[in-house]
Amino acid sequence: MADDKKKDAASAAPAAGGADGKKKSNLILVIGIIVGIVAIQTAAVYLIVPKPPANEEEIAQKAKEDSLRLASEAATKMGAVTEDTPIEAVVNISGTEDRFLKAAIIFEYDEKNEALGAELRRRAPKYKDLLINHLGSLSFTEVSDPGERDKIRKDLQRMINASLPAKMGEVRDVLFTTYIIQ
């Protein structure tokens, strides 16, 4: 009978050790899975989340790039225009007897500022007079040189903006729709 007890104890000992070994291997497997998940999440966060700039130079460079991008978008964006009411003028070119310039202009302004558009249309006769006086004072060389046309546009834009009430807004650009020298 003592031998039977020894056999039972001997057979019970390996069974208990086997269950304990199974528990340890399952625990190691669970810990390994958790560590693997944490490692994958850490790698994903590292790759996805943008890194903050390391120094002030990088911050300044990023700000400059953003401002250039915004300026480029603003420069290429077309605003509202007074296309329905162009201002036309025919003038004698200064210093010539038989040369004429026929020009028509429209104004570009911020499309959100409807009051400015209405004011530009209301003041059209004043701007026609301004256009006639300005173009009539220019020489043939000034009106015929393509590079000077841009200067004429900028001069007209400056004069028109100066004639508008301060809180009304500004004309973004003066655009020629007709420019004929005869």
CORPEVEN-V308855 format. One record per pair of residues at least 6 apart in sequence whose ideal C-beta (glycine too) atoms are under 6 Angstrom apart, sorted by the first residue. I is the first residue (numbers start at 1). GAP is how many residues later the second one is. If there is no record, write none. Layout:
I&GAP + I&GAP
//
This chain:
53&6 + 79&29 + 79&30 + 79&31 + 79&32 + 79&93 + 80&29 + 80&31 + 80&37 + 81&25 + 81&27 + 82&24 + 82&25 + 82&38 + 83&23 + 85&36 + 85&39 + 86&18 + 86&20 + 86&91 + 87&18 + 87&37 + 87&40 + 87&41 + 87&44 + 88&16 + 89&14 + 89&42 + 89&43 + 90&12 + 91&10 + 91&41 + 91&44 + 91&45 + 93&6 + 93&8 + 93&47 + 93&50 + 94&43 + 94&44 + 94&45 + 95&44 + 96&44 + 99&41 + 100&82 + 101&34 + 101&42 + 101&80 + 102&78 + 103&75 + 103&76 + 104&73 + 104&74 + 105&69 + 105&71 + 106&69 + 106&71 + 107&13 + 107&64 + 108&64 + 108&65 + 109&7 + 109&62 + 109&63 + 113&56 + 116&52 + 116&53 + 119&49 + 130&29 + 142&6 + 144&37 + 153&21 + 156&18 + 157&14 + 157&17 + 160&11 + 161&9 + 161&10
//
